């Protein structure tokens, strides 16, 4: 999973001021893909102004992208700045709407369509959804990322990054004060308030882990300033905690379900997909039935001849199918990592997956490093793992494959439930999804596309869909010697993707209860109680993000099938993968249109 909460926060940070001096793109990059005509040149100018504004008004995002001119600054989420950003968005959108997009190069038609959607999304979030007043996660994620983004990667000498972190720590108290001013407890959902109340202290853990151990790298004056900034931050976090515990949590009365109208609008903005909500649900429910049938076939294979096997008829009843799949999965659950070996086993699995891709020559491998880390505390509680690629303007830096450790205060029953879900074969799939050939590999390929605008607006649906696609692709290629239990677990992991799409609609549109959600996850898609409970929380904290996995992979499957049909015997899998990844991760619909020479729309 990507940093979706940070992305939401940064969506609220479009250009604050047109008058400031515009930074130029770093050498070797361009704002858009090409400028072959006067229309392309005009679009390049407009895109540059939009991009300059985004990076200038959101310093945290600029750091994440790899533009380090603003590393000492922090986003201003006050009322005046928000109004200026929205006014600027309307201005840029009006100029874009006046252009003849059909007259641009095909690559720039893609960028123009993405930019238009992003500007409309920006305005919708600020004026209709009003996340700044209802979602405290925005401020918490921004504060943590402001420091973490400076310290996690070595894009500049350590003393320089520490000085920038000091300047940001001095500004975080004002950001937290803006959160208290902006948020309306009556509109904040209880689950959002409680989650942020638990995460708030995580900001100080980042300081403890990344800054305090390195303060001896600073001179006396800078050290004194940093010490003062840390002390001020501690006081601000404590003050904010008092407000969270004493004001926000007790008075949080908002509805976490956003409802059908807002959901449909957000879904189209967030995915920019050709599939509607109804089509997503129809395809997901059909896939749920199909995949369960395939899993039953594997269960018949692995349970055949076992004295304790359940009934395995050719045409099972729903209860017989359920019992057989559960019994087969128990064979996979029996092989699991030790409590303190999850991260180490993920590293070993990543090494195996990388070597398999190399041996089978499935796709060009990255030459930039990847490192498995324990997930920073301020990011925990939403997903078990994520891949954090370097910004597109930061070259040859590490990708972090972050894995959340098992909490120390968990009971043995909680640990057992977790390790049944994240058994040894599931750890293999997690490393495929987040590492090779999933997010890490995709991020490296996508960063090579020359359009900085497309890099800044890269599609989460493309990235998540690709990662899920690679799970099946690796199983199809014979990973782990065609182990049927690996295929069974891969299908179970895919069921989670399917369930995500159904769950998101069920919660936010159909008003599902926790019991309905847990039935889908635990009974119908075989998730462990702890995993399902965490996903129920995630479904309340987010909307229109969980479907990105399913919609993305469906469009990847559809694109590959269309290209295979067109090329026939000339289809080459590695060449296909490299080409798909060469476009800079736009929504998958555009990849298909570019590859098949279809109209861009």
Residue, then its C-alpha position, 0 to 999 in steps of 0.5 A: x500500500x502507498x501513503x494514501x493518507x499523506x496523498x489526501x493531505x497533499x491533495x489539499x496543497x495546490x499552488x498558493x501563489x503565482x507571483x513567487x519565482x518559479x523553480x526550474x525543473x532539474x536537469x534531465x527532467x521535463x514537465x511533460x512528455x514532449x513539446x512538438x507543437x505550439x499547443x504542446x508548448x503551451x501545455x508545457x508552460x501551463x503544466x510547469x506553473x501548476x507543478x511549481x505551485x504544487x511543490x512550492x505550496x506543499x514543501x512536504x510533498x516537494x521533499x517527497x518528490x525530490x525537489x529540495x528547495x523547500x526542505x526547511x518549510x512546512x505546508x500552511x493549512x490555514x484558511x487563507x492559504x486554503x482559499x488561495x490554493x483553491x483560487x489558483x486551482x480554478x485559474x489553472x483549470x480554466x486555462x486547461x479547459x480552454x485548450x484543444x487537448x485533442x491537438x496535443x501529442x498523445x502523451x500530452x493528451x494523457x497528461x492533460x487528462x490526468x491534470x484536469x482530473x486532479x484539478x477537479x479533484x482538488x476543488x472537490x476535496x476542498x469545497x465538497x468533501x472538506x477533509x480539512x474540517x473532518x479528517x485529523x489524519x491529514x495533519x498527523x500524517x503531514x507532521x510525521x512525514x515532514x520529518x521522516x521525509x528528510x531523514x529516511x533517505x541520504x539525498x543530502x549531507x546529514x547536517x544539512x538534513x538535520x538543519x532542515x528538520x530543525x526548521x520544520x520541527x519549529x513549525x509543526x506546533x503551528x500545524x497542530x494548532x491549525x488542526x485544532x482550529x480547522x477540525x470540527x469535532x461534530x463532523x469528525x468520525x469517532x474512529x478517525x479521532x481515536x486513531x489519531x489520538x493513538x498515533x499522535x506520539x509517533x511523531x516523537x518516535x521519529x525524532x527519537x529514532x532519526x534525529x536525536x542519535x545524530x545531533x552530535x553531527x551539528x555545530x554548537x549553535x545548530x545543536x542548541x537550536x535543534x534541542x530547543x526545537x525538540x523541546x518545543x515539539x514535545x510540548x506541542x505534541x503533549x498539548x495536542x494530545x490533551x486536545x485529542x483526548x479531552x476535546x476531539x475524541x469525546x465530541x467526535x460525532x461525524x459519520x465515517x460513511x460518506x454515502x452513495x453520492x459522494x462515494x461515486x464522485x470520489x471513486x471516479x476522481x480517485x481511480x479515473x477508471x472506465x468502470x463504474x461502481x456497479x460494474x466494479x461490484x458485478x465483476x468483483x462478485x463474479x470473481x469471488x465465485x470463480x476464485x473460490x471454485x478454483x481454490x476448491x479444485x486445489x483443495x481436492x488435489x492437496x487433500x486427496x488421500x488424507x485420512x482427515x480430509x473432508x468430503x470432496x465431491x465433484x459438485x460440492x454444496x457451499x458448505x462442502x466447498x467451504x470446509x474443503x478450502x479451509x482444510x487445505x488452507x490449514x496445511x499452508x497455515x502450519x508453516x509460519x514465521x516465528x514472532x520475531x522473524x517476520x521482517x527477516x523472512x520477508x527479506x529472504x522471500x524478496x531475495x528468492x523472488x528477485x532471483x526467480x524473476x532474473x532466472x525466468x527473464x520476466x521483466x527488467x530488474x532495477x539497479x537501485x537498492x531496496x531495504x526492508x525496514x520496520x514500519x515507522x510508528x506514525x504510519x502503523x495501523x492502516x496496512x501491514x506493509x507498504x513500499x516507499x519509493x524515492x521521489x522521481x527527482x531523487x535518483x538512485x536512492x533506496x526504496x523502503x519495503x516497510x513491514x509493521x512488526x507484531x505489537x509487543x502488547x499483543x496476546x499469544x492468541x492475537x499473534x497466532x491469528x496474525x501469523x496464520x494470515x501472514x504464514x510463510x507462503x503469504x510472506x512470499x506473496x507480500x514480498x512479491x507485491x511490495x518488492x520484486x516484481x511489484x511496487x519496488x520494481x514498478x516504481x523504478x521503471x516508472x521513474x524513468x518516464x520523462x514527464x515530471x507532471x506524470x510522476x507527481x500525479x502517478x496513479x495508485x490504481x496502476x501501481x496497486x493493480x500492477x502489484x496484484x497482477x504480479x502475484x498471479x504472474x509469478x504463480x503462473x510462471x511456476x514460483x516455488x516449483x509450482x507448489x499448489x499450496x503457494x497457488x492456493x495462498x495466492x488465490x486467497x490473497x487475490x480474494x482479499x483484493x476482491x473483498x476490498x472492492x466489495x467491502x468499500x462499497x458495502x461500508x460507504x454506500x450500503x451501510x454495512x455493519x461490522x458483522x456483515x464486513x467480517x462475514x465477507x472477510x472471515x467466511x467468504x474470503x478466509x481472512x484471519x480475525x485480526x486481519x479482518x478487524x484491521x481492514x474493518x478499521x481501514x474501511x472506516x478510515x478511508x474511502x475509494x482507496x480499497x478498490x484501487x487494487x481490484x480495479x487496477x488489476x482488472x484493467x491490467x488483466x484486460x490490457x494484457x489480454x488485448x495486447x496478446x490478442x493483437x500480437x498473437x505469436x509475436x507476444x513476448x512477456x518480458x517486452x510486454x512488461x517493460x513496455x507497460x512499465x515505461x509510461x510512468x504509471x498513468x491510470x491503466x486505461x491510458x496504457x492500453x490506449x497508448x499500446x493499442x493506438x486507441x483514442x486517448x479519452 
